[in-house]
C-alpha cells in the first residue's frame, strides 16, 4: 500500500491560502478616499470662514498667505489653531475606532471600549478637585495620562488567564474599567460643586478655548498612533480570519493585538486630552466607511481617519451656526449626527454585514 501523501512529510499538501477578503474594486476605493479628502478640505475651509462673524473666502486665503489685515488676524490667530486641532482629533478618533473594532472583533467597538475615555475623564476630575486646575491647557496631560493608564489596565486585565487578550476578554475588561472609573468620576464631581462646574464643560467635548500650542504638543502622539495603525492594517486583516487561522499564517496574534491596543491608546488618549470625550466618531465612521471600501483594513483605517476628520470639523462648524452668537459644543453635534446613522445601519442590518 502506498504512503499517505497527507501524512508523509516529503509529499505534504501545501497549506491552503486564506479566502480572499470580499471587497470593492480598487478604483472605487480610490474614489472613496478622494471624496473623503475633498470633504476634509471643504470642512476645513468652512471652519476657517464660518463663526460668530462670517469671513469672506478671499480673507481666508489672505490669512493663510500670511496677511495681517482685517479679518485675517481672526482667521489665523483663532480659527486656524481650532481647525488644526479638530483635524487632529477627527483623524485620531476615526482611525482608533477602526482599529478598536478590528482587534476586538466587536461591531460596537469604539475608542472608549477599553476604558480610555473614562480614564481621561477621571484624571481630569481628580486634577480639578485635588489640584485646583482651572484650564484645559493645565489638565490636558492628566487626561492623556489617565486615558493611557486606563487602557493599559484594561489590556492587562483582559490579557490574564488562558488565551491572553482575546476579543471578548478585552471588551469585558474595558467595560469593567469604564464602570469603575465612571463611578469614581461621579463621586468626585458630586462631592465638590466647583469640580462639577469646571468638569462639565470639558466632558461635553469641544474645540473651543484650545490654542495652537496644545495642538502641536499632541502631534507626536497622534502621528505615532496613526503610523502604527496603518502599519498594522495588514495584520488586522489576518486577525479577521480568526486567531487560529491567523496564527497558522504566521501572524503573531497577541503581539498584533497588543500593538493595536497601543495605537488606540495613543490616538484616543491624545484626542480625549485635547477635546474631551467626543462620542460617536470612532463608532459610526468606520461602519459608514466600511460600506464603501469593504473590510480591508489597509483601506479602512486611513479612510476612517479622513472620515473622522471630516465629521469632527463639520460638527464644529454646525455647532457655531445653530447657536449664534454662541455655539453648540462639537461633542453634542457629533452625537446628534451620529445617532441617526447608527440607527439606520442597525435597521438595514449593516453592522453584521460589514463587520468582519
KOLMAR-156483 format. One record per residue (C-alpha): residue number from 1; residue in three letters; x, y, z. Coordinates in Angstrom, 1 decimal. Each point is the difference from the previous one (the first is absolute). Layout:
BEGIN
seq:NUM, type:ALA, x:X, y:Y, z:Z
...
//
This chain:
BEGIN
seq:1, type:UNK, x:0.0, y:0.0, z:0.0
seq:2, type:UNK, x:1.4, y:3.4, z:-0.9
seq:3, type:UNK, x:0.8, y:2.6, z:2.6
seq:4, type:UNK, x:-2.7, y:2.5, z:0.8
seq:5, type:UNK, x:1.2, y:3.3, z:-1.6
seq:6, type:UNK, x:-1.8, y:2.0, z:2.7
seq:7, type:UNK, x:2.1, y:-1.5, z:2.8
seq:8, type:UNK, x:3.2, y:-0.4, z:-1.9
seq:9, type:UNK, x:2.3, y:3.0, z:0.7
seq:10, type:UNK, x:1.6, y:0.1, z:-3.5
seq:11, type:UNK, x:-3.4, y:-0.1, z:-1.7
seq:12, type:UNK, x:-2.0, y:2.1, z:2.4
seq:13, type:UNK, x:-2.7, y:2.0, z:-1.5
seq:14, type:UNK, x:0.6, y:3.8, z:0.0
seq:15, type:UNK, x:-1.9, y:2.1, z:2.5
seq:16, type:UNK, x:-3.1, y:1.4, z:-1.6
seq:17, type:UNK, x:0.0, y:3.7, z:-0.6
seq:18, type:UNK, x:-2.4, y:2.1, z:2.0
seq:19, type:UNK, x:-3.2, y:1.0, z:-1.8
seq:20, type:UNK, x:0.2, y:3.4, z:-1.6
seq:21, type:UNK, x:-1.7, y:2.9, z:1.7
seq:22, type:UNK, x:-3.2, y:1.0, z:-1.9
seq:23, type:UNK, x:0.6, y:3.6, z:-0.9
seq:24, type:UNK, x:-0.9, y:2.6, z:-2.6
seq:25, type:UNK, x:2.2, y:0.7, z:-3.0
seq:26, type:UNK, x:3.2, y:2.0, z:0.7
seq:27, type:UNK, x:-1.3, y:2.8, z:-2.2
seq:28, type:UNK, x:-3.0, y:0.4, z:2.3
seq:29, type:UNK, x:2.2, y:0.1, z:3.1
seq:30, type:UNK, x:2.2, y:2.7, z:-1.6
seq:31, type:UNK, x:-3.2, y:2.0, z:-0.8
seq:32, type:UNK, x:-1.2, y:-0.3, z:3.6
seq:33, type:UNK, x:3.4, y:1.2, z:1.3
seq:34, type:UNK, x:0.0, y:3.0, z:-2.4
seq:35, type:UNK, x:-3.6, y:0.9, z:1.0
seq:36, type:UNK, x:0.9, y:-0.2, z:3.7
seq:37, type:UNK, x:3.1, y:2.1, z:-0.5
seq:38, type:UNK, x:-2.1, y:2.6, z:-1.9
seq:39, type:UNK, x:-2.5, y:0.0, z:2.9
seq:40, type:UNK, x:2.8, y:0.7, z:2.5
seq:41, type:UNK, x:1.3, y:2.9, z:-2.1
seq:42, type:UNK, x:-3.5, y:1.4, z:-0.3
seq:43, type:UNK, x:-0.8, y:-0.4, z:3.7
seq:44, type:UNK, x:3.3, y:1.7, z:0.8
seq:45, type:UNK, x:-0.7, y:3.0, z:-2.2
seq:46, type:UNK, x:-3.5, y:0.3, z:1.5
seq:47, type:UNK, x:1.6, y:-0.2, z:3.5
seq:48, type:UNK, x:2.3, y:3.0, z:-0.9
seq:49, type:UNK, x:-2.8, y:2.0, z:-1.6
seq:50, type:UNK, x:-3.0, y:-0.6, z:2.3
seq:51, type:UNK, x:-0.4, y:1.2, z:3.5
seq:52, type:UNK, x:-1.6, y:2.8, z:2.0
seq:53, type:UNK, x:1.0, y:2.1, z:-2.9
seq:54, type:UNK, x:0.1, y:-1.4, z:-3.6
seq:55, type:UNK, x:3.4, y:0.7, z:-1.7
seq:56, type:UNK, x:0.2, y:0.2, z:-3.8
seq:57, type:UNK, x:2.0, y:-2.7, z:-1.7
seq:58, type:UNK, x:2.4, y:2.6, z:-1.3
seq:59, type:UNK, x:0.9, y:1.1, z:3.5
seq:60, type:UNK, x:0.4, y:-3.7, z:1.0
seq:61, type:UNK, x:2.5, y:-0.5, z:-2.8
seq:62, type:UNK, x:1.7, y:3.2, z:0.9
seq:63, type:UNK, x:0.4, y:-1.2, z:3.6
seq:64, type:UNK, x:1.4, y:-3.3, z:-1.2
seq:65, type:UNK, x:2.5, y:2.0, z:-2.1
seq:66, type:UNK, x:1.1, y:2.0, z:3.1
seq:67, type:UNK, x:-2.0, y:3.2, z:-0.3
seq:68, type:UNK, x:-0.7, y:1.9, z:3.2
seq:69, type:UNK, x:-2.8, y:2.3, z:-1.4
seq:70, type:UNK, x:-3.6, y:0.0, z:1.1
seq:71, type:UNK, x:-1.6, y:-3.3, z:0.9
seq:72, type:UNK, x:3.2, y:-1.9, z:-1.0
seq:73, type:UNK, x:1.2, y:0.4, z:3.6
seq:74, type:UNK, x:-3.1, y:-1.7, z:1.4
seq:75, type:UNK, x:0.4, y:-2.8, z:-2.5
seq:76, type:UNK, x:3.7, y:-0.6, z:0.7
seq:77, type:UNK, x:0.1, y:0.5, z:3.7
seq:78, type:UNK, x:-3.3, y:-1.6, z:1.0
seq:79, type:UNK, x:-1.5, y:-2.2, z:-2.7
seq:80, type:UNK, x:3.1, y:-1.6, z:-1.5
seq:81, type:UNK, x:1.1, y:-1.5, z:3.3
seq:82, type:UNK, x:-3.5, y:-1.2, z:0.7
seq:83, type:UNK, x:-0.3, y:-1.5, z:-3.5
seq:84, type:UNK, x:3.3, y:-1.7, z:0.3
seq:85, type:UNK, x:-0.9, y:-1.5, z:3.4
seq:86, type:UNK, x:-3.3, y:-1.2, z:-1.4
seq:87, type:UNK, x:1.8, y:-1.6, z:-2.9
seq:88, type:UNK, x:2.3, y:-1.9, z:2.4
seq:89, type:UNK, x:-2.8, y:-1.1, z:2.3
seq:90, type:UNK, x:-2.1, y:-1.3, z:-2.9
seq:91, type:UNK, x:2.9, y:-1.9, z:-1.5
seq:92, type:UNK, x:0.9, y:-1.6, z:3.3
seq:93, type:UNK, x:-3.6, y:-1.0, z:0.9
seq:94, type:UNK, x:-0.8, y:-1.4, z:-3.4
seq:95, type:UNK, x:3.1, y:-2.1, z:-0.3
seq:96, type:UNK, x:-0.3, y:-1.1, z:3.6
seq:97, type:UNK, x:-3.6, y:-1.2, z:-0.5
seq:98, type:UNK, x:1.0, y:-2.1, z:-3.0
seq:99, type:UNK, x:2.9, y:-1.6, z:1.9
seq:100, type:UNK, x:-2.1, y:-0.6, z:3.1
seq:101, type:UNK, x:-2.8, y:-1.7, z:-1.9
seq:102, type:UNK, x:2.6, y:-2.3, z:-1.7
seq:103, type:UNK, x:2.0, y:-1.0, z:3.0
seq:104, type:UNK, x:-3.1, y:-0.7, z:2.1
seq:105, type:UNK, x:-2.1, y:-1.3, z:-3.0
seq:106, type:UNK, x:-2.9, y:1.9, z:1.5
seq:107, type:UNK, x:-2.3, y:2.0, z:-2.2
seq:108, type:UNK, x:-0.8, y:2.3, z:2.9
seq:109, type:UNK, x:3.7, y:0.6, z:0.7
seq:110, type:UNK, x:1.1, y:3.6, z:0.3
seq:111, type:UNK, x:3.1, y:1.8, z:1.4
seq:112, type:UNK, x:-1.5, y:0.0, z:3.4
seq:113, type:UNK, x:-0.6, y:-3.7, z:0.0
seq:114, type:UNK, x:3.1, y:-0.8, z:2.1
seq:115, type:UNK, x:-0.6, y:2.8, z:2.6
seq:116, type:UNK, x:2.1, y:2.7, z:-1.5
seq:117, type:UNK, x:-2.7, y:2.7, z:0.0
seq:118, type:UNK, x:-1.0, y:-0.9, z:3.5
seq:119, type:UNK, x:3.6, y:0.1, z:1.2
seq:120, type:UNK, x:0.5, y:3.5, z:-1.5
seq:121, type:UNK, x:-3.2, y:1.3, z:1.6
seq:122, type:UNK, x:0.9, y:-1.4, z:3.4
seq:123, type:UNK, x:3.5, y:1.6, z:-0.2
seq:124, type:UNK, x:-1.4, y:3.4, z:-1.0
seq:125, type:UNK, x:-2.6, y:-0.1, z:2.9
seq:126, type:UNK, x:2.7, y:-1.0, z:2.4
seq:127, type:UNK, x:2.4, y:2.7, z:-1.1
seq:128, type:UNK, x:-2.7, y:2.7, z:0.2
seq:129, type:UNK, x:-1.1, y:-1.2, z:3.5
seq:130, type:UNK, x:3.4, y:-0.8, z:1.5
seq:131, type:UNK, x:2.3, y:2.5, z:-1.7
seq:132, type:UNK, x:-2.4, y:2.8, z:-0.7
seq:133, type:UNK, x:0.8, y:0.2, z:-3.7
seq:134, type:UNK, x:-2.2, y:2.4, z:-1.9
seq:135, type:UNK, x:0.8, y:-0.2, z:-3.8
seq:136, type:UNK, x:0.1, y:-2.7, z:-2.6
seq:137, type:UNK, x:3.6, y:0.8, z:-0.8
seq:138, type:UNK, x:0.9, y:-0.9, z:3.6
seq:139, type:UNK, x:-1.8, y:-3.3, z:0.4
seq:140, type:UNK, x:0.5, y:-1.3, z:-3.6
seq:141, type:UNK, x:2.9, y:-2.1, z:1.0
seq:142, type:UNK, x:-1.9, y:-1.5, z:2.9
seq:143, type:UNK, x:-2.7, y:-1.0, z:-2.5
seq:144, type:UNK, x:2.6, y:-1.6, z:-2.3
seq:145, type:UNK, x:1.7, y:-1.8, z:2.9
seq:146, type:UNK, x:-3.3, y:-1.2, z:1.5
seq:147, type:UNK, x:-1.2, y:-1.3, z:-3.3
seq:148, type:UNK, x:3.3, y:-1.8, z:-0.8
seq:149, type:UNK, x:0.1, y:-1.7, z:3.5
seq:150, type:UNK, x:-3.6, y:-1.0, z:-0.2
seq:151, type:UNK, x:0.6, y:-1.6, z:-3.5
seq:152, type:UNK, x:3.0, y:-1.8, z:1.3
seq:153, type:UNK, x:-1.9, y:-1.2, z:3.1
seq:154, type:UNK, x:-2.8, y:-1.4, z:-2.2
seq:155, type:UNK, x:2.5, y:-1.8, z:-2.2
seq:156, type:UNK, x:1.9, y:-1.4, z:2.9
seq:157, type:UNK, x:-3.2, y:-1.3, z:1.6
seq:158, type:UNK, x:-1.3, y:-1.4, z:-3.3
seq:159, type:UNK, x:3.3, y:-1.6, z:-0.8
seq:160, type:UNK, x:0.1, y:-2.2, z:3.2
seq:161, type:UNK, x:-1.0, y:-3.6, z:0.0
seq:162, type:UNK, x:-0.2, y:-2.6, z:-2.8
seq:163, type:UNK, x:0.2, y:1.4, z:-3.6
seq:164, type:UNK, x:1.2, y:3.4, z:0.9
seq:165, type:UNK, x:-1.8, y:3.1, z:-1.1
seq:166, type:UNK, x:-2.8, y:-1.5, z:-2.1
seq:167, type:UNK, x:-2.6, y:2.4, z:-1.5
seq:168, type:UNK, x:-2.7, y:-1.0, z:2.5
seq:169, type:UNK, x:2.3, y:0.3, z:3.0
seq:170, type:UNK, x:1.4, y:3.4, z:-1.2
seq:171, type:UNK, x:-3.5, y:1.4, z:-0.5
seq:172, type:UNK, x:-1.2, y:-1.3, z:3.4
seq:173, type:UNK, x:3.1, y:1.3, z:1.8
seq:174, type:UNK, x:-0.5, y:3.4, z:-1.7
seq:175, type:UNK, x:-3.6, y:0.1, z:1.1
seq:176, type:UNK, x:1.0, y:-0.8, z:3.6
seq:177, type:UNK, x:2.7, y:2.7, z:0.1
seq:178, type:UNK, x:-2.4, y:2.5, z:-1.5
seq:179, type:UNK, x:-2.7, y:-0.7, z:2.6
seq:180, type:UNK, x:2.5, y:0.3, z:2.8
seq:181, type:UNK, x:1.5, y:3.3, z:-1.2
seq:182, type:UNK, x:-3.4, y:1.5, z:-0.9
seq:183, type:UNK, x:-1.1, y:-0.7, z:3.6
seq:184, type:UNK, x:3.1, y:1.7, z:1.3
seq:185, type:UNK, x:-0.5, y:3.0, z:-2.3
seq:186, type:UNK, x:-3.7, y:0.4, z:1.1
seq:187, type:UNK, x:1.1, y:-0.1, z:3.6
seq:188, type:UNK, x:2.6, y:2.7, z:-0.4
seq:189, type:UNK, x:-2.3, y:2.4, z:-1.9
seq:190, type:UNK, x:-2.9, y:-0.5, z:2.4
seq:191, type:UNK, x:2.1, y:0.6, z:3.1
seq:192, type:UNK, x:1.3, y:3.3, z:-1.3
seq:193, type:UNK, x:-2.1, y:2.6, z:-1.8
seq:194, type:UNK, x:3.0, y:1.9, z:-1.3
seq:195, type:UNK, x:1.3, y:-3.3, z:-1.6
seq:196, type:UNK, x:-3.4, y:-0.6, z:-1.5
seq:197, type:UNK, x:-0.2, y:3.4, z:-1.6
seq:198, type:UNK, x:3.4, y:-0.2, z:-1.5
seq:199, type:UNK, x:-0.2, y:-3.6, z:-1.1
seq:200, type:UNK, x:-3.3, y:0.1, z:-1.8
seq:201, type:UNK, x:1.3, y:2.5, z:-2.6
seq:202, type:UNK, x:2.9, y:-2.4, z:-0.8
seq:203, type:UNK, x:-2.1, y:-3.1, z:0.1
seq:204, type:UNK, x:-2.4, y:1.1, z:-2.8
seq:205, type:UNK, x:2.8, y:0.0, z:-2.6
seq:206, type:UNK, x:1.0, y:3.3, z:-1.6
seq:207, type:UNK, x:2.7, y:1.6, z:-2.1
seq:208, type:UNK, x:-0.6, y:3.5, z:1.5
seq:209, type:UNK, x:2.6, y:1.6, z:2.1
seq:210, type:UNK, x:2.9, y:-2.1, z:-1.3
seq:211, type:UNK, x:3.1, y:1.6, z:-1.5
seq:212, type:UNK, x:2.7, y:-1.0, z:-2.5
seq:213, type:UNK, x:2.5, y:-0.9, z:2.7
seq:214, type:UNK, x:-2.3, y:-2.8, z:1.3
seq:215, type:UNK, x:-0.5, y:-1.4, z:-3.5
seq:216, type:UNK, x:3.8, y:0.0, z:-0.7
seq:217, type:UNK, x:0.7, y:-1.9, z:3.2
seq:218, type:UNK, x:-2.4, y:-2.7, z:-0.9
seq:219, type:UNK, x:1.2, y:-0.4, z:-3.6
seq:220, type:UNK, x:2.8, y:-2.6, z:0.9
seq:221, type:UNK, x:-2.4, y:-2.3, z:1.8
seq:222, type:UNK, x:-2.6, y:0.1, z:-2.8
seq:223, type:UNK, x:2.6, y:-0.4, z:-2.7
seq:224, type:UNK, x:1.5, y:-3.0, z:1.6
seq:225, type:UNK, x:-3.5, y:-1.5, z:0.6
seq:226, type:UNK, x:-1.0, y:0.5, z:-3.6
seq:227, type:UNK, x:3.2, y:-1.5, z:-1.3
seq:228, type:UNK, x:-0.3, y:-3.0, z:2.2
seq:229, type:UNK, x:-3.7, y:-0.5, z:-0.9
seq:230, type:UNK, x:0.8, y:0.1, z:-3.8
seq:231, type:UNK, x:3.0, y:-2.2, z:0.4
seq:232, type:UNK, x:-2.1, y:-2.6, z:1.8
seq:233, type:UNK, x:-2.8, y:0.0, z:-2.6
seq:234, type:UNK, x:1.2, y:-3.1, z:-1.8
seq:235, type:UNK, x:0.2, y:-2.0, z:3.3
seq:236, type:UNK, x:-3.5, y:1.2, z:0.9
seq:237, type:UNK, x:-1.2, y:-1.7, z:-3.2
seq:238, type:UNK, x:1.5, y:-3.2, z:1.3
seq:239, type:UNK, x:-1.7, y:0.4, z:3.4
seq:240, type:UNK, x:-3.3, y:0.2, z:-1.8
seq:241, type:UNK, x:0.4, y:-3.6, z:-1.1
seq:242, type:UNK, x:0.1, y:-1.2, z:3.7
seq:243, type:UNK, x:2.9, y:-0.4, z:2.4
seq:244, type:UNK, x:0.7, y:-3.6, z:-1.0
seq:245, type:UNK, x:0.2, y:0.6, z:-3.7
seq:246, type:UNK, x:1.9, y:3.3, z:0.5
seq:247, type:UNK, x:2.6, y:-1.9, z:2.1
seq:248, type:UNK, x:0.3, y:-2.7, z:-2.7
seq:249, type:UNK, x:0.7, y:2.7, z:-2.5
seq:250, type:UNK, x:2.9, y:1.3, z:2.1
seq:251, type:UNK, x:-1.7, y:2.9, z:1.7
seq:252, type:UNK, x:0.9, y:0.6, z:3.6
seq:253, type:UNK, x:-3.4, y:0.5, z:1.3
seq:254, type:UNK, x:0.8, y:1.2, z:3.5
seq:255, type:UNK, x:2.7, y:2.4, z:-1.2
seq:256, type:UNK, x:-2.3, y:1.4, z:-2.7
seq:257, type:UNK, x:-2.9, y:0.4, z:2.4
seq:258, type:UNK, x:2.3, y:1.7, z:2.5
seq:259, type:UNK, x:1.4, y:2.4, z:-2.5
seq:260, type:UNK, x:-3.5, y:0.7, z:-1.2
seq:261, type:UNK, x:-1.0, y:0.8, z:3.5
seq:262, type:UNK, x:3.0, y:2.3, z:0.3
seq:263, type:UNK, x:-1.0, y:1.9, z:-3.1
seq:264, type:UNK, x:-3.5, y:0.4, z:1.3
seq:265, type:UNK, x:1.4, y:1.3, z:3.4
seq:266, type:UNK, x:2.2, y:2.5, z:-1.7
seq:267, type:UNK, x:-2.6, y:1.3, z:-2.4
seq:268, type:UNK, x:-2.9, y:0.1, z:2.5
seq:269, type:UNK, x:2.0, y:1.3, z:2.9
seq:270, type:UNK, x:1.2, y:3.0, z:-2.1
seq:271, type:UNK, x:-3.5, y:0.7, z:-1.4
seq:272, type:UNK, x:-1.7, y:-0.2, z:3.4
seq:273, type:UNK, x:2.7, y:2.2, z:1.5
seq:274, type:UNK, x:-0.5, y:2.6, z:-2.7
seq:275, type:UNK, x:-3.7, y:0.1, z:-0.4
seq:276, type:UNK, x:-1.6, y:-2.1, z:2.7
seq:277, type:UNK, x:-1.9, y:-3.3, z:-0.5
seq:278, type:UNK, x:-1.5, y:0.7, z:-3.5
seq:279, type:UNK, x:-2.5, y:-2.7, z:-0.7
seq:280, type:UNK, x:-1.1, y:-1.9, z:-3.1
seq:281, type:UNK, x:2.8, y:0.8, z:-2.3
seq:282, type:UNK, x:2.0, y:-3.1, z:0.7
seq:283, type:UNK, x:-3.1, y:-2.1, z:0.1
seq:284, type:UNK, x:-2.0, y:1.1, z:-3.1
seq:285, type:UNK, x:2.7, y:1.2, z:-2.5
seq:286, type:UNK, x:1.7, y:-3.5, z:-0.5
seq:287, type:UNK, x:-3.4, y:-1.6, z:-0.7
seq:288, type:UNK, x:-0.9, y:2.7, z:-2.5
seq:289, type:UNK, x:3.4, y:-0.2, z:-1.7
seq:290, type:UNK, x:-0.1, y:-3.8, z:0.0
seq:291, type:UNK, x:-3.2, y:0.0, z:-2.0
seq:292, type:UNK, x:2.0, y:1.7, z:-2.9
seq:293, type:UNK, x:3.5, y:-1.4, z:0.3
seq:294, type:UNK, x:-0.7, y:-3.5, z:1.2
seq:295, type:UNK, x:1.6, y:-1.6, z:3.1
seq:296, type:UNK, x:3.7, y:0.2, z:-1.1
seq:297, type:UNK, x:1.7, y:1.9, z:2.8
seq:298, type:UNK, x:2.7, y:1.3, z:-2.3
seq:299, type:UNK, x:-2.7, y:2.3, z:-1.4
seq:300, type:UNK, x:-2.4, y:0.1, z:2.9
seq:301, type:UNK, x:2.4, y:1.5, z:2.5
seq:302, type:UNK, x:1.3, y:3.0, z:-2.0
seq:303, type:UNK, x:-3.5, y:0.7, z:-1.5
seq:304, type:UNK, x:-1.5, y:-0.2, z:3.5
seq:305, type:UNK, x:2.5, y:2.6, z:1.1
seq:306, type:UNK, x:-1.0, y:2.3, z:-2.8
seq:307, type:UNK, x:-3.7, y:-0.6, z:0.7
seq:308, type:UNK, x:0.6, y:0.8, z:3.7
seq:309, type:UNK, x:1.7, y:3.2, z:-0.9
seq:310, type:UNK, x:-2.8, y:1.1, z:-2.3
seq:311, type:UNK, x:-2.7, y:-0.8, z:2.5
seq:312, type:UNK, x:1.9, y:1.7, z:2.9
seq:313, type:UNK, x:0.5, y:3.2, z:-2.0
seq:314, type:UNK, x:-3.5, y:0.0, z:-1.3
seq:315, type:UNK, x:-1.5, y:-0.5, z:3.5
seq:316, type:UNK, x:2.1, y:3.0, z:1.2
seq:317, type:UNK, x:-1.3, y:2.2, z:-2.8
seq:318, type:UNK, x:-3.6, y:-1.1, z:0.5
seq:319, type:UNK, x:0.3, y:0.8, z:3.7
seq:320, type:UNK, x:1.1, y:3.5, z:-0.8
seq:321, type:UNK, x:-2.9, y:0.6, z:-2.4
seq:322, type:UNK, x:-3.0, y:-1.3, z:1.9
seq:323, type:UNK, x:0.6, y:1.9, z:3.2
seq:324, type:UNK, x:1.3, y:3.4, z:-1.1
seq:325, type:UNK, x:1.3, y:2.2, z:1.6
seq:326, type:UNK, x:1.0, y:-2.9, z:2.3
seq:327, type:UNK, x:0.8, y:-3.5, z:-1.1
seq:328, type:UNK, x:-1.0, y:-3.6, z:0.6
seq:329, type:UNK, x:2.9, y:-2.3, z:1.0
seq:330, type:UNK, x:1.3, y:-2.3, z:-2.6
seq:331, type:UNK, x:-0.5, y:-3.1, z:2.2
seq:332, type:UNK, x:-3.8, y:0.7, z:0.1
seq:333, type:UNK, x:-0.2, y:0.4, z:-3.7
seq:334, type:UNK, x:2.0, y:-3.2, z:-0.8
seq:335, type:UNK, x:-2.5, y:-1.9, z:2.2
seq:336, type:UNK, x:-2.9, y:1.6, z:-1.8
seq:337, type:UNK, x:1.5, y:-0.7, z:-3.4
seq:338, type:UNK, x:1.3, y:-3.5, z:0.8
seq:339, type:UNK, x:-3.0, y:-1.5, z:1.8
seq:340, type:UNK, x:-2.3, y:0.1, z:-3.2
seq:341, type:UNK, x:2.8, y:-1.7, z:-2.0
seq:342, type:UNK, x:0.4, y:-2.7, z:2.5
seq:343, type:UNK, x:-3.7, y:-0.6, z:0.2
seq:344, type:UNK, x:-0.2, y:-0.2, z:-3.8
seq:345, type:UNK, x:2.9, y:-2.5, z:0.0
seq:346, type:UNK, x:-1.7, y:-2.2, z:2.6
seq:347, type:UNK, x:-3.4, y:0.2, z:-1.8
seq:348, type:UNK, x:1.6, y:-1.1, z:-3.3
seq:349, type:UNK, x:2.1, y:-2.7, z:1.6
seq:350, type:UNK, x:3.2, y:1.6, z:-1.1
seq:351, type:UNK, x:1.8, y:-0.5, z:3.3
seq:352, type:UNK, x:0.1, y:-3.7, z:-0.5
seq:353, type:UNK, x:0.5, y:0.1, z:-3.7
seq:354, type:UNK, x:3.0, y:2.3, z:0.0
seq:355, type:UNK, x:1.8, y:-1.1, z:3.1
seq:356, type:UNK, x:2.5, y:-2.7, z:-0.7
//
